[in-house]
Amino acid sequence: MLASHYYQGKIEAGCDEAGRGCLAGSVYAAAVILPENYQNELLNDSKQLTEKKRYQLRDIIQRDAIAWAVGIVTPEEIDKINILNASILAMHRALDQLKVRPEAIIVDGNRFKPYREPISNNREPITLPHTTIVKGDGKYLSIAAASILAKTYRDDYMNQLAQEYPQYDWLSNKGYPTKKHREAIKQYGITPYHRKSYNLLGDGQLSFDF
């Protein structure tokens, strides 16, 4: 059973992202606030779950959460600010949209930038305490929930793009660098959704003629 919280006595938001290693598509992140002492034995790192189970859990998370939101950073933005900064920005955008304001943040991984609350009429914005947790999506329920939301909403997005560009096999690879995806880039070139700052051909250099 994953832990229900990291910070004692605080409204805590868990954050995670999906799509960081992809060659194409936006990076998605989610922020989730679960009820105090929430329990769900089925929640786990999204990578450890089947696709069917992820979507089942998405409905449960959205029903049970005190607040949840998804943030998106586009391929164009990724190319400008790099994927690490884009992943953190996506998490900040998700946090901005939460209907309930958190008092602390826990984040999957080991990198994050301080998050300052949006300006509010009710109070001065503050920088929230945060903690990064390596493999946090397998340790804390709210991070696991965020990983599931980020993954499923990004999969929905890539499935839509796949209808427009079926040759890249995005229905199966979701934009990740599979052999079939890279062969399609060699044959057909790139789309507006590819990340031009990435090594798209997998040859060790940014050699593709854009």
C-alpha positions in Angstrom: 0.0 0.0 0.0 1.4 3.4 -1.0 1.7 6.1 1.6 -1.1 8.6 1.8 1.0 11.7 2.5 4.6 13.0 3.0 3.9 16.3 4.8 2.1 16.0 8.1 -1.0 18.2 8.5 -0.8 20.0 5.2 -3.0 19.9 2.0 -0.5 18.1 -0.3 -0.5 17.9 -4.1 1.3 15.1 -5.8 2.8 15.8 -9.3 4.1 13.7 -12.1 4.6 14.0 -15.9 4.3 11.8 -19.0 6.0 12.0 -22.4 9.4 13.3 -21.4 11.3 10.8 -23.6 9.0 11.0 -26.6 10.1 12.3 -30.0 6.7 13.8 -30.8 3.9 15.4 -29.0 3.4 17.7 -25.9 4.6 16.8 -22.5 1.7 16.4 -20.0 1.7 16.7 -16.2 -0.9 16.3 -13.5 -1.4 17.5 -10.0 -3.7 15.6 -7.6 -4.9 16.4 -4.1 -6.4 13.3 -2.4 -8.4 13.3 0.8 -6.5 12.9 4.1 -5.8 9.3 5.0 -7.1 8.2 1.5 -6.6 4.6 0.7 -6.7 2.7 -2.6 -4.8 -0.6 -2.9 -5.0 -0.5 -6.7 -3.2 2.8 -7.2 0.4 2.4 -8.4 3.0 3.8 -10.8 1.2 4.1 -14.1 4.0 2.1 -15.8 3.1 -0.9 -13.6 -0.5 -0.9 -14.7 -2.3 -2.2 -17.8 -3.9 0.4 -20.1 -7.3 -0.9 -19.1 -6.5 -0.5 -15.4 -5.1 3.0 -15.9 -8.3 4.2 -17.5 -10.4 2.5 -14.8 -8.3 4.2 -12.1 -8.6 7.6 -13.9 -12.3 7.6 -13.3 -11.8 6.7 -9.7 -9.1 9.3 -9.1 -11.3 12.0 -10.7 -14.2 11.0 -8.5 -12.3 10.7 -5.2 -9.8 13.6 -5.5 -10.3 16.8 -3.6 -8.8 18.5 -6.7 -7.0 17.5 -9.8 -5.7 19.2 -13.0 -3.6 18.5 -16.1 -0.9 20.9 -17.5 0.5 20.8 -21.0 3.6 22.1 -22.7 3.8 22.0 -26.5 6.6 20.6 -28.7 7.4 24.2 -29.8 7.9 25.2 -26.2 9.9 22.1 -25.5 12.3 23.0 -28.3 12.7 26.5 -26.8 13.2 25.7 -23.1 14.3 22.0 -23.1 12.4 19.0 -21.8 13.4 19.3 -18.2 12.2 22.9 -18.0 9.1 21.9 -20.0 8.3 19.0 -17.6 8.5 21.3 -14.6 6.5 24.0 -16.4 3.7 21.5 -17.2 3.6 20.6 -13.5 3.4 24.3 -12.6 0.5 24.7 -15.1 -1.3 21.8 -13.5 -0.9 23.3 -10.0 -2.1 26.6 -11.3 -5.5 25.0 -12.2 -6.2 23.2 -9.0 -9.6 24.3 -7.5 -8.2 23.8 -4.0 -4.9 25.4 -3.2 -2.3 23.0 -1.8 0.0 23.9 1.1 2.8 21.6 -0.1 3.9 19.7 -3.1 5.5 16.3 -3.7 7.0 15.5 -7.1 8.2 12.3 -8.8 11.9 12.4 -9.7 14.7 14.6 -8.5 14.3 17.9 -10.2 11.8 20.7 -9.6 11.7 24.5 -9.4 10.0 26.3 -6.6 6.3 26.9 -7.3 4.8 30.2 -6.4 1.0 30.4 -6.0 -1.0 32.4 -8.6 -2.0 35.9 -7.4 -5.2 35.7 -5.4 -7.6 38.3 -4.2 -7.7 36.6 -0.8 -4.1 36.6 0.1 -0.5 37.3 -1.0 0.9 34.4 -3.1 3.6 32.3 -1.4 6.2 29.9 -2.5 5.0 26.4 -1.5 7.4 23.9 0.2 8.2 21.0 -2.1 10.0 17.7 -2.0 11.2 15.6 -4.9 11.0 11.8 -4.5 12.8 9.4 -6.7 10.3 6.7 -7.9 7.7 8.6 -5.9 5.0 7.3 -8.2 5.5 3.9 -6.6 5.7 5.3 -3.0 2.9 8.0 -2.6 -0.7 7.7 -3.6 -1.1 11.3 -4.9 2.0 11.0 -7.2 0.7 7.6 -8.5 -2.6 9.3 -9.2 -0.9 12.1 -11.0 1.1 9.7 -13.1 -2.1 7.9 -14.2 -3.8 11.1 -15.1 -0.8 12.5 -17.0 -0.3 9.2 -18.9 -3.9 8.6 -19.9 -4.6 12.2 -21.0 -1.4 12.2 -23.0 -2.3 8.8 -24.6 -5.7 10.3 -25.6 -3.9 13.2 -27.2 -1.5 11.0 -29.1 -4.3 8.7 -30.2 -6.0 11.8 -31.8 -2.7 12.8 -33.5 -2.4 9.3 -34.8 -5.6 9.7 -36.8 -3.9 12.6 -38.7 -0.5 10.9 -39.0 -1.0 7.1 -39.0 2.3 6.3 -40.6 4.2 7.0 -37.4 2.5 4.3 -35.4 1.6 6.7 -32.6 -1.4 4.5 -31.6 1.1 1.9 -30.4 4.3 4.0 -29.5 2.6 7.2 -28.3 5.5 9.2 -29.8 8.3 7.2 -28.1 11.4 6.4 -30.1 10.6 2.9 -31.4 12.3 1.5 -34.5 9.1 1.9 -36.5 8.7 5.5 -35.5 12.2 6.4 -36.5 11.9 4.5 -39.8 8.8 6.5 -40.6 10.7 9.8 -39.8 13.4 8.7 -42.3 10.7 7.9 -45.0 8.2 10.6 -44.5 10.1 13.4 -42.7 8.7 15.1 -39.6 5.3 16.5 -38.6 4.5 19.8 -36.8 4.3 17.7 -33.6 7.9 16.4 -33.6 10.4 17.8 -31.2 13.1 19.3 -33.4 15.6 19.6 -30.6 15.7 15.8 -30.2 17.9 13.3 -31.9 15.0 12.1 -34.0 16.9 9.6 -36.1 18.7 8.0 -33.2 22.1 8.4 -34.9 23.8 10.3 -32.1 23.5 13.7 -33.7 20.9 16.2 -34.7 21.4 15.5 -38.3 17.8 15.5 -39.7 17.2 18.2 -42.4 14.3 20.2 -41.0 
